[in-house]
Amino acid sequence: MQPVEIPRWARRTWSFLKVLLGASGVAIVSSLLKIPSLVVSFFQWAIIGPVTPQQTLKVSTVGQIIIIVALVAVVGLGLWLFDNWGKNSGLLLGEAGQLFDAIATRGSEYLVHDVQMHVEITDDLSIRGTSEYTVEALDSEVHAIAATRGSSDVACVGIDTVQFNARLVQGPGDLHTVVALNDPNQKKYLVFFDPPLKPSEKRRIRTSHCWPGSAKKTLGADDWDRNEWSWPPRCKAAVNSVTLSIRHPADGRRYETRASSQPTVGGETPTGWSGTFTNVVPGTGIALRTRRAP
């Protein structure tokens, strides 16, 4: 499921429309039910006690309008406060970042198996990446995992430009993605399992993203562009197999890729580079450096 960040102006417009519609509805209903007259009668009863029909105050049309406006204002303010309370206390704002840190550092432990990661450097030097791996819960349920995408060289302001997507390729249920950080050089996501993984249950997920212009360093000869991957510390044991591959731009130039550590098997391919690493310890980073050959 691909997360979409709704623009602030659209959220505020929708909030205003909800308040306006709600308040208008209250005004219409109160007018039909003669609530203004009932309100006056209630306050009259509270102040001077029960009255006879002859003693009941007459409410003019202007008075009814004033009471309706007051009711609309009170209800509208209440709706606005409720709407903003829900946003400010909801997951989709600041607390998502705190939850990201909690899950990344103190969340349920799990195992990761059979990782396959592929990077394509497009002709316009953007990075398109896909990752596929199996997550296995251990002694407790796993509700969510954390994912980070970024570039230290090229900023990307819009969250929708990254096109992060997470979906299940094996196992029951669905995935729901929440944006936890939208920094120009780093995007953080929480990927929730629906339903959560039960102990010893396995599900295989696939993520994809795009970072425009991230490989611009390869324009210069002998200037290395670096792509690095690491696995979170909540992964309990070593990852049995990690396969990394990179596809060079099909622009007629010659490129070369080198790994930060020697893979168990692999090396240069006709279109790029591919290698498999075994027993990768959680927290270990594996980097691939690519450059246009001089």
Backbone hydrogen bonds in HBPLUS format (Angstrom, degrees):
<---DONOR---> <-ACCEPTOR-->    atom                        ^
c    i                          cat <-CA-CA->   ^        H-A-AA   ^      H-
h    n   atom  resd res      DA  || num        DHA   H-A  angle D-A-AA Bond
n    s   type  num  typ     dist DA aas  dist angle  dist       angle   num
A0010-ALA N   A0007-PRO O   3.12 MM   3  5.34 121.8  2.48  99.6 113.6     1
A0011-ARG N   A0007-PRO O   3.06 MM   4  6.45 156.3  2.12 152.1 158.9     2
A0012-ARG N   A0008-ARG O   2.92 MM   4  6.18 161.6  1.95 154.8 159.4     3
A0013-THR N   A0009-TRP O   2.92 MM   4  6.03 154.6  1.99 141.3 148.8     4
A0014-TRP N   A0010-ALA O   2.94 MM   4  6.09 162.9  1.97 147.9 152.4     5
A0015-SER N   A0011-ARG O   2.91 MM   4  6.11 153.1  1.99 143.3 151.3     6
A0016-PHE N   A0012-ARG O   2.89 MM   4  6.11 158.4  1.93 148.1 153.5     7
A0017-LEU N   A0013-THR O   2.90 MM   4  6.16 159.1  1.94 151.0 156.9     8
A0018-LYS N   A0014-TRP O   2.93 MM   4  6.13 155.5  1.99 147.4 153.8     9
A0019-VAL N   A0015-SER O   3.07 MM   4  6.33 160.8  2.11 148.1 152.9    10
A0020-LEU N   A0016-PHE O   2.87 MM   4  6.09 163.5  1.90 152.5 157.5    11
A0021-LEU N   A0017-LEU O   2.82 MM   4  5.95 168.0  1.84 152.7 155.8    12
A0022-GLY N   A0018-LYS O   2.90 MM   4  5.96 161.0  1.93 146.1 152.1    13
A0023-ALA N   A0019-VAL O   2.86 MM   4  5.97 165.5  1.88 152.1 156.3    14
A0024-SER N   A0020-LEU O   2.89 MM   4  5.97 157.4  1.94 146.0 152.9    15
A0025-GLY N   A0021-LEU O   2.93 MM   4  6.07 153.7  2.00 144.0 151.1    16
A0026-VAL N   A0022-GLY O   3.04 MM   4  6.34 154.3  2.11 145.4 152.1    17
A0027-ALA N   A0023-ALA O   2.95 MM   4  6.24 154.7  2.02 147.1 154.1    18
A0028-ILE N   A0024-SER O   2.97 MM   4  6.23 161.2  2.01 151.9 156.0    19
A0029-VAL N   A0025-GLY O   2.98 MM   4  6.15 171.2  1.98 153.1 155.7    20
A0030-SER N   A0026-VAL O   2.82 MM   4  5.89 161.8  1.85 148.4 154.4    21
A0031-SER N   A0027-ALA O   2.97 MM   4  6.08 150.3  2.06 142.3 150.1    22
A0032-LEU N   A0028-ILE O   3.00 MM   4  6.27 160.0  2.04 150.2 155.4    23
A0033-LEU N   A0029-VAL O   2.93 MM   4  6.11 153.5  2.00 151.2 158.5    24
A0035-ILE N   A0030-SER O   2.85 MM   5  4.87 160.4  1.89 149.4 151.9    25
A0034-LYS N   A0031-SER O   3.26 MM   3  5.09 160.1  2.31  99.0 104.5    26
A0038-LEU N   A0034-LYS O   3.25 MM   4  6.58 156.7  2.31 145.9 152.9    27
A0039-VAL N   A0035-ILE O   2.76 MM   4  5.99 154.8  1.82 160.8 167.8    28
A0040-VAL N   A0036-PRO O   3.04 MM   4  6.33 161.7  2.07 150.5 154.5    29
A0041-SER N   A0037-SER O   2.95 MM   4  6.15 161.4  1.98 148.0 153.5    30
A0042-PHE N   A0038-LEU O   2.85 MM   4  6.06 150.6  1.94 145.3 153.5    31
A0043-PHE N   A0039-VAL O   3.05 MM   4  6.37 167.3  2.07 155.9 157.4    32
A0044-GLN N   A0040-VAL O   2.89 MM   4  6.06 154.3  1.96 149.3 157.5    33
A0045-TRP N   A0041-SER O   2.87 MM   4  6.04 156.2  1.93 146.3 152.4    34
A0046-ALA N   A0042-PHE O   2.87 MM   4  6.14 154.5  1.94 149.5 157.2    35
A0047-ILE N   A0043-PHE O   2.98 MM   4  6.10 143.2  2.12 142.2 150.7    36
A0048-ILE N   A0044-GLN O   2.92 MM   4  5.97 172.2  1.93 157.5 158.9    37
A0049-GLY N   A0045-TRP O   2.86 MM   4  4.41 132.2  2.09 120.2 126.7    38
A0055-GLN N   A0052-THR O   2.84 MM   3  5.21 139.7  2.00 111.4 123.3    39
A0056-THR N   A0053-PRO O   3.33 MM   3  5.31 151.9  2.41  98.5 106.5    40
A0064-GLN N   A0060-SER O   2.90 MM   4  6.25 155.6  1.96 152.6 159.0    41
A0065-ILE N   A0061-THR O   2.99 MM   4  6.26 156.0  2.05 148.6 155.0    42
A0066-ILE N   A0062-VAL O   2.96 MM   4  6.24 157.8  2.00 149.6 155.5    43
A0067-ILE N   A0063-GLY O   2.96 MM   4  6.22 158.5  2.00 149.4 155.0    44
A0068-ILE N   A0064-GLN O   2.88 MM   4  6.09 158.8  1.92 150.0 156.0    45
A0069-VAL N   A0065-ILE O   2.87 MM   4  6.10 163.3  1.89 152.0 156.5    46
A0070-ALA N   A0066-ILE O   2.92 MM   4  6.17 154.4  1.99 145.1 152.5    47
A0071-LEU N   A0067-ILE O   2.85 MM   4  6.13 159.6  1.89 151.3 156.8    48
A0072-VAL N   A0068-ILE O   2.82 MM   4  6.07 162.7  1.85 154.3 159.2    49
A0073-ALA N   A0069-VAL O   2.88 MM   4  6.09 157.9  1.93 147.7 153.7    50
A0074-VAL N   A0070-ALA O   2.92 MM   4  6.19 161.6  1.96 152.1 156.5    51
A0075-VAL N   A0071-LEU O   2.88 MM   4  6.05 174.2  1.88 158.2 160.1    52
A0076-GLY N   A0072-VAL O   2.72 MM   4  5.74 159.1  1.76 147.6 154.9    53
A0077-LEU N   A0073-ALA O   2.90 MM   4  6.00 159.0  1.94 144.7 150.2    54
A0078-GLY N   A0074-VAL O   2.95 MM   4  6.18 156.0  2.01 145.4 152.6    55
A0079-LEU N   A0075-VAL O   2.83 MM   4  6.11 160.8  1.87 154.9 159.7    56
A0080-TRP N   A0076-GLY O   2.89 MM   4  6.08 158.4  1.94 148.4 154.8    57
A0081-LEU N   A0077-LEU O   2.88 MM   4  6.09 163.2  1.91 151.2 155.5    58
A0082-PHE N   A0078-GLY O   2.90 MM   4  6.07 160.6  1.94 148.9 154.7    59
A0083-ASP N   A0079-LEU O   2.82 MM   4  5.96 160.6  1.86 149.8 155.2    60
A0084-ASN N   A0080-TRP O   2.95 MM   4  6.13 166.7  1.97 152.2 155.3    61
A0085-TRP N   A0081-LEU O   2.83 MM   4  5.89 148.8  1.92 143.6 153.1    62
A0086-GLY N   A0082-PHE O   2.97 MM   4  6.14 156.4  2.02 145.4 151.3    63
A0087-LYS N   A0083-ASP O   3.14 MM   4  6.46 146.8  2.25 138.9 147.8    64
A0088-ASN N   A0084-ASN O   2.88 MM   4  6.00 170.4  1.89 152.2 154.9    65
A0089-SER N   A0085-TRP O   2.95 MM   4  5.95 142.8  2.10 145.0 153.7    66
A0090-GLY N   A0087-LYS O   3.20 MM   3  5.01 152.4  2.28  96.4 104.7    67
A0096-ALA N   A0093-LEU O   3.13 MM   3  5.96 158.3  2.18 125.2 130.7    68
A0097-GLY N   A0094-GLY O   3.17 MM   3  5.83 137.7  2.35 115.1 123.3    69
A0099-LEU N   A0095-GLU O   2.87 MM   4  6.11 159.4  1.92 152.0 157.9    70
A0100-PHE N   A0096-ALA O   2.84 MM   4  6.02 148.5  1.94 142.4 151.5    71
A0101-ASP N   A0097-GLY O   3.12 MM   4  6.43 160.6  2.16 147.6 150.7    72
A0102-ALA N   A0098-GLN O   2.99 MM   4  6.27 154.7  2.06 145.7 153.2    73
A0103-ILE N   A0099-LEU O   2.87 MM   4  6.07 165.5  1.89 156.2 158.9    74
A0104-ALA N   A0100-PHE O   2.85 MM   4  5.97 159.9  1.89 152.3 158.8    75
A0105-THR N   A0101-ASP O   3.03 MM   4  6.03 142.2  2.17 140.9 149.0    76
A0106-ARG N   A0102-ALA O   2.64 MM   4  5.26 151.3  1.72 143.7 152.8    77
A0107-GLY N   A0103-ILE O   3.21 MM   4  4.03 138.2  2.40 108.2 109.0    78
A0110-TYR N   A0234-ARG O   3.13 MM 124  6.47 154.8  2.20 150.4 154.7    79
A0236-LYS N   A0110-TYR O   2.75 MM 126  5.65 159.8  1.79 157.9 165.0    80
A0111-LEU N   A0136-GLU O   2.82 MM  25  4.95 161.5  1.86 145.4 151.9    81
A0136-GLU N   A0111-LEU O   2.86 MM  25  4.95 161.0  1.90 143.3 146.2    82
A0113-HIS N   A0134-THR O   2.91 MM  21  5.05 154.7  1.98 140.3 147.8    83
A0134-THR N   A0113-HIS O   3.07 MM  21  5.05 174.4  2.08 151.1 151.7    84
A0115-VAL N   A0241-SER O   2.83 MM 126  6.06 151.8  1.91 169.4 160.1    85
A0243-THR N   A0115-VAL O   2.85 MM 128  6.11 165.7  1.87 145.4 149.4    86
A0116-GLN N   A0132-GLU O   2.84 MM  16  5.19 153.2  1.91 154.7 162.3    87
A0132-GLU N   A0116-GLN O   2.86 MM  16  5.19 147.2  1.96 145.4 155.7    88
A0117-MET N   A0243-THR O   2.81 MM 126  6.13 171.8  1.82 174.0 176.5    89
A0245-SER N   A0117-MET O   2.94 MM 128  6.39 137.7  2.12 147.5 160.5    90
A0118-HIS N   A0130-THR O   2.94 MM  12  5.36 162.5  1.97 152.2 157.3    91
A0130-THR N   A0118-HIS O   2.94 MM  12  5.36 155.8  2.00 153.7 160.7    92
A0119-VAL N   A0245-SER O   2.88 MM 126  6.26 152.5  1.96 144.4 153.2    93
A0247-ARG N   A0119-VAL O   2.77 MM 128  6.26 152.7  1.84 156.7 166.1    94
A0120-GLU N   A0128-ARG O   2.83 MM   8  5.13 159.7  1.87 147.7 154.7    95
A0128-ARG N   A0120-GLU O   2.98 MM   8  5.13 159.5  2.02 147.7 154.1    96
A0121-ILE N   A0247-ARG O   2.97 MM 126  6.08 174.9  1.97 164.2 165.4    97
A0122-THR N   A0126-SER O   3.01 MM   4  5.36 157.7  2.06 149.9 154.8    98
A0125-LEU N   A0122-THR O   2.85 MM   3  5.05 153.7  1.91 115.8 118.1    99
A0215-ALA N   A0125-LEU O   2.89 MM  90  4.94 157.7  1.94 156.5 155.9   100
A0127-ILE N   A0211-TRP O   3.07 MM  84  5.16 168.6  2.08 135.5 138.2   101
A0211-TRP N   A0127-ILE O   2.80 MM  84  5.16 156.7  1.85 148.0 155.9   102
A0129-GLY N   A0209-HIS O   2.99 MM  80  5.45 154.3  2.06 143.5 151.7   103
A0209-HIS N   A0129-GLY O   2.97 MM  80  5.45 144.2  2.10 153.2 158.8   104
A0131-SER N   A0207-THR O   2.89 MM  76  5.19 156.3  1.94 145.0 148.8   105
A0207-THR N   A0131-SER O   2.79 MM  76  5.19 157.8  1.84 150.6 158.4   106
A0133-TYR N   A0205-ILE O   3.08 MM  72  5.76 153.5  2.15 154.3 162.7   107
A0205-ILE N   A0133-TYR O   2.90 MM  72  5.76 155.9  1.96 172.0 166.2   108
A0135-VAL N   A0203-ARG O   2.82 MM  68  5.52 169.5  1.83 162.1 159.6   109
A0203-ARG N   A0135-VAL O   3.02 MM  68  5.52 152.7  2.09 149.5 158.0   110
A0137-ALA N   A0201-GLU O   3.00 MM  64  5.64 156.0  2.06 160.2 162.6   111
A0200-SER N   A0137-ALA O   2.97 MM  63  5.07 147.8  2.07 109.0 116.9   112
A0142-VAL N   A0197-LEU O   3.09 MM  55  5.03 148.5  2.19 129.8 139.6   113
A0197-LEU N   A0142-VAL O   2.99 MM  55  5.03 154.7  2.06 150.6 145.1   114
A0193-PHE N   A0143-HIS O   2.89 MM  50  5.55 162.5  1.92 144.3 150.0   115
A0145-ILE N   A0191-VAL O   3.00 MM  46  5.40 150.5  2.09 139.9 147.4   116
A0191-VAL N   A0145-ILE O   2.93 MM  46  5.40 176.9  1.93 167.3 168.2   117
A0147-ALA N   A0189-TYR O   2.92 MM  42  5.13 158.2  1.97 151.8 152.1   118
A0189-TYR N   A0147-ALA O   2.78 MM  42  5.13 160.2  1.82 161.1 163.4   119
A0149-ARG N   A0187-LYS O   2.87 MM  38  5.23 163.9  1.90 154.7 160.0   120
A0187-LYS N   A0149-ARG O   2.67 MM  38  5.23 168.6  1.68 172.6 175.6   121
A0151-SER N   A0185-ASN O   3.05 MM  34  5.28 151.5  2.14 130.1 137.6   122
A0156-CYS N   A0184-PRO O   2.64 MM  28  4.88 166.9  1.66 140.4 143.9   123
A0161-THR N   A0158-GLY O   3.24 MM   3  5.39 141.9  2.40  99.1 109.2   124
A0162-VAL N   A0159-ILE O   3.34 MM   3  5.71 141.1  2.50 104.4 113.1   125
A0163-GLN N   A0160-ASP O   3.27 MM   3  5.35 137.0  2.46  97.9 108.7   126
A0210-CYS N   A0162-VAL O   2.69 MM  48  4.83 153.9  1.75 147.2 152.1   127
A0165-ASN N   A0208-SER O   2.90 MM  43  5.27 147.1  2.01 151.6 155.8   128
A0208-SER N   A0165-ASN O   2.92 MM  43  5.27 144.0  2.05 144.4 152.7   129
A0167-ARG N   A0206-ARG O   2.96 MM  39  5.49 154.6  2.02 149.5 157.8   130
A0206-ARG N   A0167-ARG O   2.86 MM  39  5.49 156.7  1.92 162.5 169.6   131
A0169-VAL N   A0204-ARG O   2.89 MM  35  5.62 172.8  1.89 149.1 151.5   132
A0170-GLN N   A0204-ARG O   3.28 MM  34  4.90 142.3  2.43 141.8 134.3   133
A0204-ARG N   A0170-GLN O   2.95 MM  34  4.90 156.3  2.01 133.3 141.0   134
A0174-ASP N   A0194-ASP O   2.71 MM  20  5.14 151.4  1.79 143.2 153.1   135
A0194-ASP N   A0174-ASP O   2.94 MM  20  5.14 155.2  2.00 161.3 154.9   136
A0176-HIS N   A0192-PHE O   3.00 MM  16  5.07 153.5  2.07 137.8 145.7   137
A0192-PHE N   A0176-HIS O   2.78 MM  16  5.07 172.9  1.78 157.5 155.5   138
A0178-VAL N   A0190-LEU O   2.92 MM  12  5.17 156.2  1.98 147.6 155.4   139
A0190-LEU N   A0178-VAL O   2.87 MM  12  5.17 160.3  1.91 152.0 158.6   140
A0180-ALA N   A0188-LYS O   2.80 MM   8  5.16 163.0  1.83 135.9 138.7   141
A0181-LEU N   A0188-LYS O   3.29 MM   7  4.78 147.2  2.40 128.7 122.2   142
A0188-LYS N   A0181-LEU O   3.04 MM   7  4.78 160.8  2.08 128.4 132.9   143
A0183-ASP N   A0186-GLN O   2.91 MM   3  4.97 139.6  2.08 173.0 169.2   144
A0186-GLN N   A0183-ASP O   3.13 MM   3  4.97 151.8  2.21 101.4 110.1   145
A0201-GLU N   A0198-LYS O   2.90 MM   3  5.31 158.8  1.94 139.9 140.7   146
A0214-SER N   A0211-TRP O   3.36 MM   3  5.74 158.6  2.41 135.5 131.4   147
A0216-LYS N   A0213-GLY O   3.33 MM   3  5.61 143.7  2.47 123.7 119.6   148
A0218-THR N   A0215-ALA O   3.05 MM   3  5.89 156.9  2.11 123.3 128.2   149
A0219-LEU N   A0216-LYS O   3.01 MM   3  5.66 165.7  2.03 118.9 123.0   150
A0220-GLY N   A0217-LYS O   3.22 MM   3  6.08 151.9  2.30 121.2 125.2   151
A0223-ASP N   A0220-GLY O   3.26 MM   3  5.46 139.9  2.43 135.4 127.7   152
A0225-ASP N   A0290-THR O   2.68 MM  65  5.13 162.5  1.71 150.2 156.3   153
A0290-THR N   A0225-ASP O   2.77 MM  65  5.13 161.6  1.80 149.4 155.3   154
A0227-ASN N   A0288-LEU O   2.87 MM  61  5.24 160.6  1.90 152.1 158.7   155
A0288-LEU N   A0227-ASN O   2.72 MM  61  5.24 161.8  1.75 156.4 161.9   156
A0229-TRP N   A0286-ILE O   2.94 MM  57  5.39 155.0  2.00 143.1 150.4   157
A0286-ILE N   A0229-TRP O   2.81 MM  57  5.39 156.0  1.87 155.5 163.4   158
A0283-GLY N   A0231-TRP O   2.74 MM  52  5.17 134.7  1.94 133.4 147.6   159
A0235-CYS N   A0232-PRO O   3.09 MM   3  5.79 164.7  2.11 118.0 122.6   160
A0239-VAL N   A0280-VAL O   2.77 MM  41  4.96 159.6  1.81 145.7 142.7   161
A0280-VAL N   A0239-VAL O   2.89 MM  41  4.96 145.1  2.01 146.0 144.5   162
A0279-ASN N   A0240-ASN O   3.18 MM  39  4.61 156.2  2.24 105.5 110.0   163
A0242-VAL N   A0277-PHE O   2.75 MM  35  5.06 159.2  1.79 158.0 161.5   164
A0277-PHE N   A0242-VAL O   2.69 MM  35  5.06 167.1  1.71 150.3 153.4   165
A0244-LEU N   A0275-GLY O   2.85 MM  31  5.50 156.4  1.90 168.6 172.2   166
A0275-GLY N   A0244-LEU O   2.85 MM  31  5.50 158.5  1.89 161.6 168.6   167
A0246-ILE N   A0273-TRP O   2.78 MM  27  5.27 157.9  1.83 155.0 157.9   168
A0273-TRP N   A0246-ILE O   2.97 MM  27  5.27 155.6  2.03 148.1 152.7   169
A0248-HIS N   A0271-THR O   2.87 MM  23  6.01 164.9  1.89 156.6 161.4   170
A0293-ALA N   A0254-ARG O   2.77 MM  39  5.59 148.3  1.87 136.5 146.3   171
A0256-GLU N   A0291-ARG O   3.00 MM  35  5.71 155.2  2.06 159.1 166.7   172
A0291-ARG N   A0256-GLU O   3.04 MM  35  5.71 153.6  2.11 157.1 165.5   173
A0258-ARG N   A0289-ARG O   2.84 MM  31  5.24 152.3  1.91 146.3 155.6   174
A0289-ARG N   A0258-ARG O   2.77 MM  31  5.24 169.0  1.78 159.9 162.5   175
A0260-SER N   A0287-ALA O   2.77 MM  27  5.15 144.5  1.90 156.7 159.2   176
A0264-THR N   A0276-THR O   2.75 MM  12  5.73 134.9  1.95 146.7 159.4   177
A0265-VAL N   A0276-THR O   3.42 MM  11  5.49 154.8  2.49 138.8 145.4   178
A0276-THR N   A0265-VAL O   2.86 MM  11  5.49 161.3  1.90 158.9 162.7   179
A0267-GLY N   A0274-SER O   2.72 MM   7  5.53 143.2  1.85 161.7 161.9   180
A0274-SER N   A0267-GLY O   3.01 MM   7  5.53 161.8  2.04 148.5 153.0   181
A0269-THR N   A0272-GLY O   2.90 MM   3  5.04 169.5  1.91 123.8 123.3   182
A0272-GLY N   A0269-THR O   3.31 MM   3  5.04 148.3  2.42  96.1 105.0   183
A0284-THR N   A0281-VAL O   3.00 MM   3  5.67 155.9  2.06 143.1 146.6   184
